[in-house]
């Protein structure tokens, strides 16, 4: 696995395909493999797909203490050197938005999936705090809670709850959720100049879709698409997500 050094620590990432860069940033409690490995083949014919792990995931350096968006954005930006398309899912959407706002020379196009701007309501806070508490204290309940908030009811019923239940929380999950609770990127969003597509998920029980709509409204000139899916749309609707990304990056390229 390729690595790069950032702020004295090692950042691990995967690389596949050829052509201009497409950097894909994972979400809370996931990593480059669990979030994106199944999507990479559908994109690697167009782009060199780069999927970094940030602190708390994989083997990437984690300095301890509270995680910050500054650290995660710096680790992600260190994984690519030339202007690239940038995709972020969930917490990865906040990280990607920060990179796009503060390093505009690195980002050609931006796709933000199932993201949010800040802790805007008590329901969002309740869901995240419950998730963190279960991850820290009750692995069995954590594994059961995951499918309830991560996927739509129909998807869970069809797949079977036991199939979707996770095991032990990945290392760093609690600290990443604690960062979710502190995310506030409202001041950054008007600074984004890259063409942007925001994707919302209409049956999202972790980050309700109203937050993705607010994210879209706060980014000047952004486009918006909504999929009939739960939060983890990368697994629930992988073909549709891949099609949206492919269409957006090629259509903008050809304009």
Protein Blocks (a to p, Z undefined) as FASTA:
>chain_A
ZZddeehiacddddededjdddddddehiafklmmmmmmmmmmmmpccdddddehiajbd
ceejjddfklmmmmmmmmpcbdcddddehjlmmmmmmmmmmmmmlpmbdcdehiafbdfb
fklmmmmmmmmmmmmmommlmmmmmmmmmpcfklmmmnopklmpccdddehklmmmmmmm
mgccklmmmmpmbdcdddddfkbcklgcklmmmmmmmmghiacddddddfklmlmmmmlm
mmmmmmmmmmmmmZZ
